Amino acid sequence: MTRHQVLVGMSVSDVDRRDELRAAAKNHQATLAFLQMGDPSLSAELTRLADAGATTITLVGVDTGPIAPGHSWLRRIAGHWWRERSGSRPEILVASSLIADLDAYEKARTLTRPITGAEPGLTSAAWEQVTGHRHQVLVCRGPRCTAKGAEDSLRALLLGMIEHRIGDSDVLVVHTGCQFPCNQAPVLSIQPDDVWYGGVDAAAATRIVGEHLVGGHVVERHRLARNTGQNTC
């Protein structure tokens, strides 16, 4: 019997911390995979281990960021992979809850439930149409913006939205890669207003929620000029 363990980063913040997570996984004789925006993906890692002859794979999800899908999504993705897998399928055990502290790994990997194939699928009637949101906030998570505090900005943005009772039907928040004006990091843009903001620390993010998303007024202090000519590298 060949047993393997996989530490699964759930949020974009976990992708940012890949080196730390990889070291932790290695310390526990595990490999690392990501649920979103990181390589290898969970599906790719499950395929690699299964092709290598793994008979049992234990998944432990870690969530260190302000936006991450719930624990059920770890089971959804693993269940989808298990159903779609052709050929031999290993037993997949999933830790019963996500961990936020890597010191909790050893305990989490002993408290598991198996994947049965009866887990919810990846589609739902609720996800059929684009939401009716008024604004889409694109938060840059490129390397410079991340290094300059984009995660703190994002957290303040979300807390501001909660305070003003703004939900997904009003504002859709999306992580992106580099949005180009890296010297102005952290950067975010708001569509369809075509407004770009730079130097968006936590305080600026809070102002943007209250003044722009709620009040409809651009925060000129942080607005970036829009270059309508041809960009040059």
Contacts in CASP RR format, 6 or more apart in sequence:
PFRMAT RR
TARGET T0000
AUTHOR 0000-0000-0000
METHOD contacts of the structure
MODEL  1
MTRHQVLVGMSVSDVDRRDELRAAAKNHQATLAFLQMGDPSLSAELTRLA
DAGATTITLVGVDTGPIAPGHSWLRRIAGHWWRERSGSRPEILVASSLIA
DLDAYEKARTLTRPITGAEPGLTSAAWEQVTGHRHQVLVCRGPRCTAKGA
EDSLRALLLGMIEHRIGDSDVLVVHTGCQFPCNQAPVLSIQPDDVWYGGV
DAAAATRIVGEHLVGGHVVERHRLARNTGQNTC
1 55 0 8 1.000
1 56 0 8 1.000
2 52 0 8 1.000
2 53 0 8 1.000
2 54 0 8 1.000
2 55 0 8 1.000
2 56 0 8 1.000
3 54 0 8 1.000
3 55 0 8 1.000
3 56 0 8 1.000
3 57 0 8 1.000
3 58 0 8 1.000
4 30 0 8 1.000
4 31 0 8 1.000
4 49 0 8 1.000
4 54 0 8 1.000
4 56 0 8 1.000
4 57 0 8 1.000
4 58 0 8 1.000
5 25 0 8 1.000
5 28 0 8 1.000
5 29 0 8 1.000
5 30 0 8 1.000
5 31 0 8 1.000
5 57 0 8 1.000
5 58 0 8 1.000
5 59 0 8 1.000
5 60 0 8 1.000
5 109 0 8 1.000
6 25 0 8 1.000
6 30 0 8 1.000
6 31 0 8 1.000
6 32 0 8 1.000
6 33 0 8 1.000
6 42 0 8 1.000
6 45 0 8 1.000
6 46 0 8 1.000
6 49 0 8 1.000
6 57 0 8 1.000
6 58 0 8 1.000
6 59 0 8 1.000
6 60 0 8 1.000
7 21 0 8 1.000
7 24 0 8 1.000
7 25 0 8 1.000
7 28 0 8 1.000
7 30 0 8 1.000
7 31 0 8 1.000
7 32 0 8 1.000
7 33 0 8 1.000
7 60 0 8 1.000
7 61 0 8 1.000
7 62 0 8 1.000
7 105 0 8 1.000
8 32 0 8 1.000
8 33 0 8 1.000
8 34 0 8 1.000
8 35 0 8 1.000
8 42 0 8 1.000
8 59 0 8 1.000
8 60 0 8 1.000
8 61 0 8 1.000
8 62 0 8 1.000
8 74 0 8 1.000
9 15 0 8 1.000
9 21 0 8 1.000
9 32 0 8 1.000
9 33 0 8 1.000
9 34 0 8 1.000
9 35 0 8 1.000
9 61 0 8 1.000
9 62 0 8 1.000
9 63 0 8 1.000
10 35 0 8 1.000
10 36 0 8 1.000
10 61 0 8 1.000
10 62 0 8 1.000
10 63 0 8 1.000
10 68 0 8 1.000
10 69 0 8 1.000
10 70 0 8 1.000
10 73 0 8 1.000
10 74 0 8 1.000
10 98 0 8 1.000
11 36 0 8 1.000
11 63 0 8 1.000
11 64 0 8 1.000
11 65 0 8 1.000
11 66 0 8 1.000
11 67 0 8 1.000
11 68 0 8 1.000
12 36 0 8 1.000
12 37 0 8 1.000
12 65 0 8 1.000
12 67 0 8 1.000
12 68 0 8 1.000
12 141 0 8 1.000
12 175 0 8 1.000
13 64 0 8 1.000
13 65 0 8 1.000
13 66 0 8 1.000
13 68 0 8 1.000
13 151 0 8 1.000
14 21 0 8 1.000
14 34 0 8 1.000
14 62 0 8 1.000
14 63 0 8 1.000
14 64 0 8 1.000
14 65 0 8 1.000
14 68 0 8 1.000
15 34 0 8 1.000
15 36 0 8 1.000
15 37 0 8 1.000
15 38 0 8 1.000
16 141 0 8 1.000
16 146 0 8 1.000
16 151 0 8 1.000
17 64 0 8 1.000
18 32 0 8 1.000
18 34 0 8 1.000
18 38 0 8 1.000
20 102 0 8 1.000
21 32 0 8 1.000
21 62 0 8 1.000
21 102 0 8 1.000
22 32 0 8 1.000
24 102 0 8 1.000
24 105 0 8 1.000
25 31 0 8 1.000
25 32 0 8 1.000
28 105 0 8 1.000
28 106 0 8 1.000
28 109 0 8 1.000
30 60 0 8 1.000
31 45 0 8 1.000
31 49 0 8 1.000
32 40 0 8 1.000
32 45 0 8 1.000
33 40 0 8 1.000
33 41 0 8 1.000
33 42 0 8 1.000
33 44 0 8 1.000
33 45 0 8 1.000
33 46 0 8 1.000
34 40 0 8 1.000
34 41 0 8 1.000
34 42 0 8 1.000
35 41 0 8 1.000
35 42 0 8 1.000
35 69 0 8 1.000
35 73 0 8 1.000
35 74 0 8 1.000
35 77 0 8 1.000
36 69 0 8 1.000
37 141 0 8 1.000
37 175 0 8 1.000
40 48 0 8 1.000
42 59 0 8 1.000
42 74 0 8 1.000
42 77 0 8 1.000
42 78 0 8 1.000
42 81 0 8 1.000
43 77 0 8 1.000
43 80 0 8 1.000
43 81 0 8 1.000
46 57 0 8 1.000
46 78 0 8 1.000
46 81 0 8 1.000
46 85 0 8 1.000
46 92 0 8 1.000
47 81 0 8 1.000
47 85 0 8 1.000
49 57 0 8 1.000
49 90 0 8 1.000
50 57 0 8 1.000
50 85 0 8 1.000
50 88 0 8 1.000
50 89 0 8 1.000
50 90 0 8 1.000
53 88 0 8 1.000
53 90 0 8 1.000
54 90 0 8 1.000
55 90 0 8 1.000
55 91 0 8 1.000
56 90 0 8 1.000
56 91 0 8 1.000
56 92 0 8 1.000
56 93 0 8 1.000
57 90 0 8 1.000
57 91 0 8 1.000
57 92 0 8 1.000
57 93 0 8 1.000
58 92 0 8 1.000
58 93 0 8 1.000
58 94 0 8 1.000
58 95 0 8 1.000
58 109 0 8 1.000
58 112 0 8 1.000
59 74 0 8 1.000
59 78 0 8 1.000
59 92 0 8 1.000
59 93 0 8 1.000
59 94 0 8 1.000
59 95 0 8 1.000
60 95 0 8 1.000
60 99 0 8 1.000
60 105 0 8 1.000
60 108 0 8 1.000
60 109 0 8 1.000
61 71 0 8 1.000
61 74 0 8 1.000
61 95 0 8 1.000
61 98 0 8 1.000
61 99 0 8 1.000
61 108 0 8 1.000
62 98 0 8 1.000
62 99 0 8 1.000
62 100 0 8 1.000
62 102 0 8 1.000
62 105 0 8 1.000
63 70 0 8 1.000
63 98 0 8 1.000
63 99 0 8 1.000
63 100 0 8 1.000
64 100 0 8 1.000
65 151 0 8 1.000
66 151 0 8 1.000
66 154 0 8 1.000
66 155 0 8 1.000
66 158 0 8 1.000
67 154 0 8 1.000
67 158 0 8 1.000
67 173 0 8 1.000
67 175 0 8 1.000
68 98 0 8 1.000
70 98 0 8 1.000
71 97 0 8 1.000
71 98 0 8 1.000
72 120 0 8 1.000
74 94 0 8 1.000
74 98 0 8 1.000
75 94 0 8 1.000
75 115 0 8 1.000
75 119 0 8 1.000
76 119 0 8 1.000
76 120 0 8 1.000
76 121 0 8 1.000
76 122 0 8 1.000
77 122 0 8 1.000
78 92 0 8 1.000
78 94 0 8 1.000
78 115 0 8 1.000
78 119 0 8 1.000
79 92 0 8 1.000
79 115 0 8 1.000
79 117 0 8 1.000
79 119 0 8 1.000
79 121 0 8 1.000
80 119 0 8 1.000
80 121 0 8 1.000
80 122 0 8 1.000
82 89 0 8 1.000
82 92 0 8 1.000
82 115 0 8 1.000
82 117 0 8 1.000
83 117 0 8 1.000
91 114 0 8 1.000
91 115 0 8 1.000
92 114 0 8 1.000
92 115 0 8 1.000
93 112 0 8 1.000
93 113 0 8 1.000
93 114 0 8 1.000
93 115 0 8 1.000
94 112 0 8 1.000
94 113 0 8 1.000
94 114 0 8 1.000
94 115 0 8 1.000
95 108 0 8 1.000
95 109 0 8 1.000
95 111 0 8 1.000
95 112 0 8 1.000
96 108 0 8 1.000
96 111 0 8 1.000
96 112 0 8 1.000
96 113 0 8 1.000
97 108 0 8 1.000
97 111 0 8 1.000
99 105 0 8 1.000
99 108 0 8 1.000
131 168 0 8 1.000
131 169 0 8 1.000
131 172 0 8 1.000
132 169 0 8 1.000
133 168 0 8 1.000
133 169 0 8 1.000
133 170 0 8 1.000
133 171 0 8 1.000
133 172 0 8 1.000
134 170 0 8 1.000
134 171 0 8 1.000
135 170 0 8 1.000
135 171 0 8 1.000
135 172 0 8 1.000
135 190 0 8 1.000
135 191 0 8 1.000
135 192 0 8 1.000
135 193 0 8 1.000
135 213 0 8 1.000
136 171 0 8 1.000
136 172 0 8 1.000
136 174 0 8 1.000
136 190 0 8 1.000
136 191 0 8 1.000
136 192 0 8 1.000
137 157 0 8 1.000
137 171 0 8 1.000
137 172 0 8 1.000
137 173 0 8 1.000
137 174 0 8 1.000
137 188 0 8 1.000
137 189 0 8 1.000
137 190 0 8 1.000
137 213 0 8 1.000
138 174 0 8 1.000
138 176 0 8 1.000
138 179 0 8 1.000
138 188 0 8 1.000
138 189 0 8 1.000
138 190 0 8 1.000
138 191 0 8 1.000
139 150 0 8 1.000
139 153 0 8 1.000
139 154 0 8 1.000
139 157 0 8 1.000
139 173 0 8 1.000
139 174 0 8 1.000
139 175 0 8 1.000
139 176 0 8 1.000
139 188 0 8 1.000
140 150 0 8 1.000
140 176 0 8 1.000
140 177 0 8 1.000
140 178 0 8 1.000
140 179 0 8 1.000
140 185 0 8 1.000
140 186 0 8 1.000
140 187 0 8 1.000
140 188 0 8 1.000
141 150 0 8 1.000
141 175 0 8 1.000
141 176 0 8 1.000
141 177 0 8 1.000
142 150 0 8 1.000
142 176 0 8 1.000
142 177 0 8 1.000
142 178 0 8 1.000
143 178 0 8 1.000
144 178 0 8 1.000
144 182 0 8 1.000
144 185 0 8 1.000
145 178 0 8 1.000
145 179 0 8 1.000
145 182 0 8 1.000
145 185 0 8 1.000
145 186 0 8 1.000
145 187 0 8 1.000
147 185 0 8 1.000
148 185 0 8 1.000
148 186 0 8 1.000
148 199 0 8 1.000
149 186 0 8 1.000
149 201 0 8 1.000
150 185 0 8 1.000
150 186 0 8 1.000
150 200 0 8 1.000
152 201 0 8 1.000
152 202 0 8 1.000
153 186 0 8 1.000
153 188 0 8 1.000
153 200 0 8 1.000
153 201 0 8 1.000
153 202 0 8 1.000
153 204 0 8 1.000
153 205 0 8 1.000
154 173 0 8 1.000
154 205 0 8 1.000
155 202 0 8 1.000
156 202 0 8 1.000
156 203 0 8 1.000
156 205 0 8 1.000
156 206 0 8 1.000
157 173 0 8 1.000
157 188 0 8 1.000
157 205 0 8 1.000
157 206 0 8 1.000
157 208 0 8 1.000
157 209 0 8 1.000
158 173 0 8 1.000
159 206 0 8 1.000
160 166 0 8 1.000
160 205 0 8 1.000
160 206 0 8 1.000
160 209 0 8 1.000
160 210 0 8 1.000
161 167 0 8 1.000
161 171 0 8 1.000
161 173 0 8 1.000
161 209 0 8 1.000
161 213 0 8 1.000
163 209 0 8 1.000
164 209 0 8 1.000
164 210 0 8 1.000
164 213 0 8 1.000
164 214 0 8 1.000
166 209 0 8 1.000
166 213 0 8 1.000
166 214 0 8 1.000
170 213 0 8 1.000
171 213 0 8 1.000
179 187 0 8 1.000
179 188 0 8 1.000
179 189 0 8 1.000
179 196 0 8 1.000
180 231 0 8 1.000
181 187 0 8 1.000
181 196 0 8 1.000
181 198 0 8 1.000
181 224 0 8 1.000
184 198 0 8 1.000
184 199 0 8 1.000
184 224 0 8 1.000
185 198 0 8 1.000
185 199 0 8 1.000
186 198 0 8 1.000
186 199 0 8 1.000
186 200 0 8 1.000
186 201 0 8 1.000
187 196 0 8 1.000
187 197 0 8 1.000
187 198 0 8 1.000
187 199 0 8 1.000
187 200 0 8 1.000
187 224 0 8 1.000
188 196 0 8 1.000
188 197 0 8 1.000
188 198 0 8 1.000
188 200 0 8 1.000
188 205 0 8 1.000
188 208 0 8 1.000
189 195 0 8 1.000
189 196 0 8 1.000
189 197 0 8 1.000
190 196 0 8 1.000
190 197 0 8 1.000
190 208 0 8 1.000
190 212 0 8 1.000
190 213 0 8 1.000
193 212 0 8 1.000
193 218 0 8 1.000
194 226 0 8 1.000
195 212 0 8 1.000
195 218 0 8 1.000
195 223 0 8 1.000
196 223 0 8 1.000
196 224 0 8 1.000
196 226 0 8 1.000
197 204 0 8 1.000
197 208 0 8 1.000
197 219 0 8 1.000
197 222 0 8 1.000
197 223 0 8 1.000
197 224 0 8 1.000
198 204 0 8 1.000
198 222 0 8 1.000
198 223 0 8 1.000
198 224 0 8 1.000
199 222 0 8 1.000
200 208 0 8 1.000
200 222 0 8 1.000
204 219 0 8 1.000
204 221 0 8 1.000
204 222 0 8 1.000
207 219 0 8 1.000
207 222 0 8 1.000
208 219 0 8 1.000
208 222 0 8 1.000
211 217 0 8 1.000
211 218 0 8 1.000
211 219 0 8 1.000
212 218 0 8 1.000
212 219 0 8 1.000
END
